[in-house]
Amino acid sequence: METIDINTPQNVTINYELASLRERIFAFIIDFITLFIACLVLFLLLTNSFGGEGQNILFSVLLLPLFLFYSLLFEILNNGKSLGKMALGIKVIKIDGTEGVAGDYMARWAFRSLELYLTVGSFAVIMVSLSDKNQRLGDLVANTVVVKERPAFNLSLAALLNKKTINEYQPVYPSVVRMSEEDVLFIKEVLERYRRYRNDAHREALKILVDKMKTRLEITTAVGRHEEFLLTLIKDYVVLTR
């Protein structure tokens, strides 16, 4: 199992498991089959409607753009996940752990033809196999990686204290000094349960805890992802009360 440690903007380290070459190949196959079926259905429907003359229009206006831009549009509109990636539970993220933007996905897509189509995927396979972060050329250019969607959070308070950057860390929420050690351990437990059992009940519990902590600590600003917010509270508490 290959992993990558990613430092979030809140200076919290999250360990992601990298998507394997096999998973990426299977995701591509699922996307290709899905795309083939969609194009075939559209071809049959529109050919029946417009006859032989409509085939050229159909190919140039609809099918060719759909084939070329399918992965790009899905990754832009679906947070780095095509249908194949969704099925395999993997996604594209920035090397710093943030979600990619349209420019990042376009940079990956620009090398797709060379890596996947012109070389029948061999160039992409070689690049991913040789890269220590399982990156193909498009990933290297866009500064992205493909990871499994469920990161392994390191919630050890001792590990947080041992971070080399701890002395340079600036707390985000000073009001965490109102928390007790029991509060921190409870947050840690909720996060670990959510990480282990990602179902609606634990997702709702996470949301309720975030809302309660925001109210208790009088935090009125947007907090972003719930997991990262709670991890930041833990780190702020460690830094301010050690």
C-alpha positions in Angstrom: 0.0 0.0 0.0 1.5 3.3 -1.1 0.6 6.5 0.8 1.3 10.2 0.7 1.3 12.6 3.6 -0.4 15.9 2.7 -0.3 19.0 4.8 -3.6 20.9 4.6 -3.8 24.7 4.7 -4.4 24.4 8.4 -1.0 22.7 8.8 -2.6 19.4 9.7 -1.1 16.3 8.2 -3.5 13.8 6.5 -2.3 10.5 5.2 -3.9 9.5 1.9 -3.6 6.1 0.3 -2.6 6.5 -3.4 -4.7 4.9 -6.0 -3.0 1.9 -7.5 -2.2 1.5 -11.2 -4.8 -1.3 -11.3 -7.5 0.9 -9.8 -6.8 3.6 -12.3 -6.9 1.2 -15.2 -10.2 -0.2 -14.0 -11.6 3.3 -13.6 -10.6 4.1 -17.2 -12.2 0.9 -18.5 -15.5 1.8 -16.7 -15.4 5.3 -18.1 -14.7 3.9 -21.6 -17.5 1.4 -21.5 -19.9 4.1 -20.1 -18.9 6.5 -22.8 -19.2 3.9 -25.6 -22.7 2.9 -24.5 -23.8 6.6 -24.2 -22.4 7.3 -27.7 -24.0 4.2 -29.2 -27.4 5.1 -27.7 -27.2 8.7 -29.0 -26.0 7.5 -32.4 -29.0 5.2 -32.8 -31.5 7.7 -31.6 -30.3 10.6 -33.7 -29.6 8.5 -36.8 -33.2 7.3 -36.7 -34.4 10.9 -36.3 -32.2 12.6 -38.9 -31.2 9.7 -41.3 -27.9 9.3 -42.9 -27.3 13.0 -43.4 -27.5 13.5 -39.6 -24.7 11.1 -38.9 -22.0 13.6 -39.9 -23.6 16.3 -37.8 -24.0 13.9 -34.9 -20.4 12.9 -35.0 -18.9 16.4 -35.3 -21.3 18.3 -33.0 -22.1 15.7 -30.3 -20.2 12.4 -30.2 -16.7 13.7 -30.9 -16.9 16.5 -28.2 -18.4 14.0 -25.8 -15.6 11.6 -26.3 -12.9 14.2 -26.0 -14.2 16.2 -23.1 -16.0 13.6 -21.0 -13.2 13.2 -18.4 -12.4 16.9 -18.2 -16.0 17.9 -17.7 -16.7 15.2 -15.1 -13.6 16.1 -13.1 -14.4 19.8 -13.1 -18.0 19.4 -12.2 -17.6 16.4 -9.8 -14.6 17.4 -7.7 -12.0 15.3 -9.5 -14.1 12.2 -10.1 -15.3 10.6 -13.3 -17.9 7.9 -13.2 -15.1 5.3 -13.2 -13.3 7.0 -10.4 -16.5 7.2 -8.4 -17.1 3.5 -8.8 -13.5 2.7 -7.6 -13.6 5.3 -4.8 -10.7 7.4 -6.0 -10.4 11.0 -7.0 -7.9 13.7 -8.2 -6.7 16.2 -5.6 -3.9 18.8 -5.5 -0.6 17.7 -4.0 -1.4 20.1 -1.0 -4.7 18.3 -0.3 -7.0 20.9 -1.7 -9.6 20.4 -4.3 -8.4 21.0 -7.9 -9.8 23.9 -10.0 -10.7 23.9 -13.7 -7.1 24.9 -14.7 -5.6 21.9 -12.9 -8.0 19.4 -14.5 -7.4 21.1 -17.9 -3.6 20.6 -17.4 -4.1 16.9 -16.7 -6.5 16.5 -19.7 -4.1 18.2 -22.1 -1.7 15.3 -21.9 -4.5 12.6 -21.9 -4.4 12.0 -25.7 -0.6 11.4 -25.7 -0.6 9.2 -22.6 -3.7 7.2 -23.1 -4.7 7.2 -26.8 -1.7 7.8 -29.0 0.4 5.3 -27.0 -2.5 2.9 -26.1 -2.0 3.8 -22.4 1.6 2.5 -22.3 3.1 5.9 -21.6 0.7 6.5 -18.7 1.5 3.0 -17.3 5.2 3.7 -17.4 4.9 7.1 -15.8 2.7 5.9 -13.0 4.9 2.9 -12.4 8.1 5.0 -12.2 6.7 7.8 -10.2 7.0 7.7 -6.4 3.5 9.3 -6.1 1.9 7.3 -8.9 1.6 10.4 -11.1 1.3 10.3 -14.9 2.8 13.2 -16.9 -0.5 15.2 -16.7 -0.4 14.9 -12.9 3.2 16.1 -12.7 2.3 19.2 -14.8 -0.9 19.9 -12.9 0.7 19.1 -9.5 -2.0 16.6 -8.7 -2.3 13.0 -7.4 -5.0 10.4 -7.6 -5.9 9.1 -4.1 -8.5 6.9 -2.4 -11.3 9.0 -1.2 -11.0 8.0 2.4 -7.8 9.5 4.0 -6.3 7.9 7.1 -6.3 10.7 9.7 -3.5 10.6 12.2 -5.2 11.8 15.3 -2.5 11.1 17.9 -2.0 14.0 20.2 1.5 12.9 20.8 2.2 13.0 17.1 0.8 16.5 16.9 3.2 17.6 19.6 6.1 16.0 17.9 5.6 18.0 14.6 8.8 19.9 13.7 6.6 22.8 12.6 4.7 23.0 15.9 6.7 26.0 17.2 6.0 27.9 14.0 2.3 27.0 14.0 -0.2 29.9 14.4 -3.5 28.8 16.0 -6.5 29.5 14.0 -9.1 29.5 16.8 -7.8 30.9 20.0 -11.1 30.3 21.8 -10.2 26.6 22.0 -8.7 27.3 25.4 -12.3 27.0 26.7 -12.2 23.3 25.8 -11.2 20.6 28.2 -9.1 17.5 27.6 -12.3 15.5 27.6 -13.7 17.7 24.8 -10.6 17.0 22.7 -10.7 13.3 23.3 -14.4 13.3 22.4 -13.7 15.1 19.1 -11.0 12.6 18.4 -13.3 9.7 19.0 -16.1 11.1 16.8 -13.5 11.7 14.0 -12.2 8.2 14.3 -15.7 6.7 14.2 -16.5 8.8 11.2 -13.3 7.7 9.5 -14.1 4.0 10.2 -17.8 4.0 9.4 -18.6 6.6 6.7 -22.4 6.3 6.8 -25.2 8.9 7.1 -25.5 8.6 10.9 -21.8 9.3 11.6 -21.8 12.1 8.9 -24.7 13.7 10.7 -23.0 13.3 14.1 -19.9 15.0 12.7 -22.1 17.9 11.4 -23.8 18.2 14.8 -20.5 18.3 16.6 -19.1 21.0 14.3 -22.2 23.1 14.9 -22.0 22.7 18.6 -18.3 23.6 18.7 -18.8 26.6 16.5 -21.5 27.8 18.9 -19.6 27.1 22.1 -16.4 28.7 20.8 -18.3 31.6 19.2 -16.9 30.9 15.7 -18.9 32.8 13.1 -16.6 32.4 10.1 -16.9 29.6 7.5 -15.0 26.5 8.6 -14.7 24.5 5.4 -14.6 20.7 5.6 -15.9 19.4 8.9 -13.0 16.9 9.4 -10.4 19.5 8.8 -12.1 22.0 11.1 -12.2 19.5 14.0 -8.6 18.5 13.4 -7.6 22.2 13.5 -9.4 22.5 16.9 -7.4 19.6 18.3 -4.1 21.1 17.0 -5.0 24.6 18.3 -5.8 23.1 21.7 -2.5 21.2 21.8 -0.5 24.3 20.9 -2.2 26.7 23.2 -2.4 24.5 26.3 0.8 22.5 26.2 
